[in-house]
């Protein structure tokens, strides 16, 4: 199944992205790359998507196996490298809270 998403530049350093559900979000270039850092950058979205995806997969797996997981939290750190500019490392820590 295909999902339709769109993006439109807003000024010089922002992009408004939209999802077929109607959800919209403003993405901003980070301060170290000429933006104002007022929101998630495209590479921030890439990294946090990893954390969100793995959290959902673990939660759904636990539900399918009747493992009583109440919540899964994650903290994520994204490290960038300059030449060429790219994500160098993503470090994710997950914490699970079980139902009692």
ABEGO torsion letter per residue (X at the ends): XBBBBBBBBBEAABBBBBBAAGBBBBBBBBAAAGBAGABBBAAAAAAAAAAAAAAAAAAAAAAAAGBBBABBBBBBBBBBBAOBBBBABBBBBBBBBBBX
